[in-house]
Amino acid sequence: MLHGDNMKLTTSTVGDDGQVRGRAEFTGKRIPPVPPAPDLAKVKLGEPISLFNGKDLSGWKTLGKDTSAWTVVDGILPNEAVHEPGKRKSYANIRTEREFEDFNIQLEFA
């Protein structure tokens, strides 16, 4: 149901017997308009920085409480999440400790 910038959604799960087994309600609000894109010809970038030193996870932190499967092996940053059949295990992701706004990023990946 949509009223102006507000939205309300109700979902329900029905079993094979036709009985409602679960119900959830969600609400949301329309995001404000996106501002116009900057004139990139006028953007002055700062000095480049390296986010990954190729040796360890310095400058990175784990998101959430789970264990991270990110490691450093021979200068590469693999995510070695192991999932055993029949066991549910979740792993945390990582993010930089620093925060950025506008940026120009260059990546190497294999």
Backbone bond lengths (Angstrom), bond angles and torsions (degrees), N, CA, C in turn:
res aa  C-N    CA-C-N  psi(-1)  N-CA   C-N-CA  omega(-1)  CA-C   N-CA-C  phi
1 M - - - 1.438 - - 1.534 107.17 -
2 L 1.302 116.89 130.31 1.463 122.22 -177.54 1.520 109.31 -118.25
3 H 1.351 116.74 125.65 1.458 123.35 176.20 1.515 107.63 -127.61
4 G 1.321 118.20 100.64 1.456 120.78 -178.53 1.524 110.39 63.82
5 D 1.333 117.02 -120.11 1.461 121.97 179.70 1.523 112.45 -95.34
6 N 1.329 118.04 3.59 1.461 121.38 -178.08 1.530 111.01 -107.90
7 M 1.323 115.03 142.99 1.452 120.86 -179.32 1.523 108.85 -130.21
8 K 1.336 115.74 144.40 1.458 121.19 176.17 1.524 107.86 -133.27
9 L 1.329 115.55 132.58 1.455 121.32 -178.66 1.511 108.66 -130.68
10 T 1.315 116.35 134.93 1.458 121.91 175.31 1.519 107.70 -121.27
11 T 1.328 116.90 129.22 1.462 121.23 176.59 1.520 108.59 -120.04
12 S 1.316 115.52 152.75 1.458 119.17 175.52 1.523 108.87 -144.24
13 T 1.320 115.26 151.04 1.454 122.79 177.10 1.513 107.92 -107.78
14 V 1.312 115.45 132.19 1.460 120.40 -178.61 1.523 108.57 -116.84
15 G 1.331 116.59 131.07 1.460 121.80 178.59 1.508 112.01 -76.56
16 D 1.327 115.77 173.58 1.464 121.54 178.96 1.525 112.38 -59.10
17 D 1.343 116.46 -24.96 1.462 120.70 -179.88 1.527 112.84 -85.19
18 G 1.338 116.76 2.29 1.462 120.49 179.04 1.510 114.47 86.11
19 Q 1.319 117.99 -1.41 1.465 121.86 -179.01 1.534 110.42 -86.05
20 V 1.327 116.04 140.08 1.462 121.45 176.66 1.523 108.71 -71.57
21 R 1.327 117.04 125.50 1.470 121.45 -177.18 1.523 112.59 -108.91
22 G 1.269 117.28 -19.68 1.461 119.58 179.77 1.508 109.88 -156.99
23 R 1.312 115.48 146.81 1.458 120.52 -178.60 1.528 107.26 -144.71
24 A 1.323 115.77 137.72 1.462 120.09 178.95 1.524 108.75 -140.50
25 E 1.315 114.77 144.08 1.462 120.52 177.77 1.520 109.02 -118.17
26 F 1.318 115.69 137.36 1.458 122.82 179.30 1.512 109.18 -126.83
27 T 1.309 115.56 144.35 1.459 120.10 173.96 1.522 108.52 -127.16
28 G 1.296 115.91 153.97 1.456 120.61 178.59 1.503 110.71 -152.66
29 K 1.307 115.27 165.31 1.459 121.68 179.44 1.524 108.19 -134.15
30 R 1.303 117.10 137.25 1.458 122.28 -179.69 1.538 110.05 -58.82
31 I 1.329 115.72 137.06 1.466 119.34 178.59 1.528 109.11 -74.40
32 P 1.328 117.46 154.12 1.463 119.18 178.37 1.530 110.45 -67.39
33 P 1.313 117.38 161.03 1.462 120.37 179.74 1.529 111.35 -57.93
34 V 1.320 115.83 144.08 1.461 121.20 178.05 1.528 108.16 -73.04
35 P 1.339 117.83 134.27 1.464 119.04 179.53 1.529 110.56 -68.19
36 P 1.319 117.19 161.10 1.463 119.41 -179.73 1.534 111.08 -63.49
37 A 1.319 115.97 150.36 1.468 121.41 179.14 1.527 109.40 -65.87
38 P 1.339 117.11 145.20 1.468 119.42 178.79 1.522 110.75 -71.94
39 D 1.318 116.07 157.48 1.463 122.05 174.04 1.522 106.69 -77.07
40 L 1.327 117.96 103.73 1.462 121.80 -174.54 1.525 112.81 -64.46
41 A 1.316 117.38 -19.90 1.462 120.02 177.07 1.530 110.58 -68.10
42 K 1.320 117.32 -22.06 1.463 121.39 -178.44 1.526 112.82 -99.74
43 V 1.319 117.56 -4.41 1.463 121.06 -177.62 1.520 109.72 -77.35
44 K 1.325 116.39 130.35 1.457 121.61 176.69 1.524 107.60 -109.49
45 L 1.318 115.66 116.13 1.458 120.59 -178.89 1.518 110.25 -84.69
46 G 1.321 116.36 147.82 1.460 121.14 175.86 1.523 110.26 -77.08
47 E 1.313 114.93 -177.48 1.462 120.32 177.82 1.524 109.78 -65.51
48 P 1.328 117.68 141.84 1.468 120.01 178.20 1.528 111.55 -62.92
49 I 1.325 115.34 147.19 1.457 120.99 174.10 1.521 107.75 -128.14
50 S 1.302 116.74 155.05 1.453 121.80 176.71 1.526 108.14 -99.95
51 L 1.313 117.23 125.95 1.461 121.27 179.26 1.522 111.96 -85.13
52 F 1.322 117.04 -21.17 1.462 121.70 -175.60 1.520 108.80 -130.84
53 N 1.345 116.01 124.65 1.459 119.73 -176.47 1.526 113.60 -89.41
54 G 1.323 118.37 -3.16 1.454 121.77 178.16 1.518 114.65 78.11
55 K 1.352 117.50 -0.71 1.466 121.25 -176.38 1.527 113.04 -115.61
56 D 1.336 116.01 -40.19 1.457 120.36 -176.87 1.527 108.96 -155.53
57 L 1.317 116.04 -174.93 1.464 120.91 -177.30 1.530 112.89 -95.14
58 S 1.328 116.84 27.59 1.466 120.30 175.72 1.523 109.08 -57.88
59 G 1.329 116.08 135.22 1.459 120.87 179.57 1.522 113.58 88.51
60 W 1.342 117.26 2.13 1.455 122.15 -179.97 1.521 109.36 -122.45
61 K 1.324 116.82 151.05 1.455 120.56 176.75 1.522 109.72 -136.38
62 T 1.323 114.70 155.91 1.456 121.80 -179.25 1.520 109.97 -80.82
63 L 1.319 116.10 140.53 1.455 121.74 174.21 1.523 108.29 -95.42
64 G 1.296 117.52 128.30 1.457 121.10 178.84 1.513 112.18 84.64
65 K 1.325 114.83 -172.36 1.466 121.46 -174.85 1.526 112.98 -99.56
66 D 1.327 117.82 -12.59 1.454 120.39 -178.50 1.530 110.60 -70.83
67 T 1.321 115.24 163.61 1.455 121.96 175.57 1.520 109.13 -74.28
68 S 1.306 116.83 143.31 1.455 120.76 177.49 1.521 110.18 -89.39
69 A 1.317 116.90 144.47 1.463 121.80 176.24 1.530 110.73 -101.54
70 W 1.328 117.57 6.58 1.464 121.39 177.46 1.525 109.06 -77.66
71 T 1.316 116.04 134.21 1.456 122.39 178.11 1.521 108.69 -139.16
72 V 1.320 116.43 176.55 1.461 121.75 174.11 1.520 107.09 -119.95
73 V 1.340 115.76 123.74 1.456 121.76 179.43 1.520 108.51 -134.08
74 D 1.331 116.53 115.43 1.468 121.49 178.04 1.526 112.55 51.53
75 G 1.334 116.56 44.77 1.456 121.13 177.23 1.517 114.81 77.01
76 I 1.310 117.64 8.29 1.467 122.63 -178.95 1.524 108.26 -115.56
77 L 1.314 116.13 149.53 1.465 123.06 -177.67 1.533 109.46 -108.88
78 P 1.359 118.21 82.38 1.467 119.58 178.61 1.530 111.89 -87.63
79 N 1.319 115.20 155.69 1.456 122.22 173.27 1.514 106.12 -111.25
80 E 1.323 116.96 106.13 1.458 122.11 -173.42 1.530 110.48 -105.59
81 A 1.318 116.38 62.75 1.464 121.31 178.49 1.522 109.03 -75.06
82 V 1.329 116.67 120.84 1.459 122.17 -178.58 1.527 108.51 -101.97
83 H 1.304 115.39 126.47 1.461 120.62 178.49 1.521 108.55 -117.77
84 E 1.319 116.26 119.70 1.455 121.68 178.59 1.526 108.85 -92.43
85 P 1.332 116.90 138.92 1.473 119.49 178.88 1.525 111.20 -55.59
86 G 1.316 115.44 133.63 1.454 121.14 177.30 1.518 115.29 82.50
87 K 1.330 117.81 -6.55 1.464 120.59 178.87 1.518 109.00 -117.36
88 R 1.293 114.95 132.23 1.471 120.09 178.47 1.513 108.60 -98.39
89 K 1.315 116.52 119.78 1.462 121.77 178.39 1.512 107.84 -133.28
90 S 1.300 116.56 135.32 1.457 119.38 176.72 1.521 108.73 -113.51
91 Y 1.298 115.00 150.47 1.454 122.63 -179.26 1.523 109.17 -122.69
92 A 1.318 115.05 146.80 1.460 120.40 179.18 1.520 110.19 -82.04
93 N 1.295 116.06 152.39 1.453 121.48 172.54 1.518 108.54 -92.22
94 I 1.310 117.13 176.02 1.458 121.19 178.78 1.518 109.72 -125.20
95 R 1.324 114.93 160.17 1.464 122.20 175.80 1.517 108.44 -147.52
96 T 1.304 116.03 162.88 1.460 119.12 178.21 1.524 109.80 -68.46
97 E 1.324 116.39 150.33 1.465 120.21 175.08 1.520 110.11 -72.12
98 R 1.322 116.48 -29.66 1.466 120.83 178.15 1.518 110.07 -82.68
99 E 1.328 115.52 155.80 1.454 120.87 175.69 1.514 108.53 -115.49
100 F 1.328 115.88 146.51 1.452 122.21 -176.70 1.517 109.44 -130.79
101 E 1.307 115.79 155.43 1.463 120.32 173.33 1.526 107.30 -107.34
102 D 1.300 118.11 -100.48 1.456 120.15 177.43 1.521 108.23 -79.96
103 F 1.315 116.79 137.52 1.461 119.71 -178.91 1.517 110.39 -155.24
104 N 1.300 114.25 160.59 1.460 123.57 174.61 1.521 104.74 -119.75
105 I 1.331 118.37 115.92 1.455 121.00 -173.77 1.528 110.14 -113.42
106 Q 1.322 115.25 140.10 1.463 121.88 175.02 1.520 107.26 -121.44
107 L 1.311 117.38 129.24 1.449 123.22 -176.43 1.519 110.78 -123.48
108 E 1.314 114.88 148.81 1.457 121.37 168.19 1.512 105.85 -119.32
109 F 1.307 117.51 133.67 1.462 120.12 178.79 1.518 110.01 -145.51
110 A 1.303 114.56 157.43 1.473 120.17 178.59 1.508 109.32 -127.43
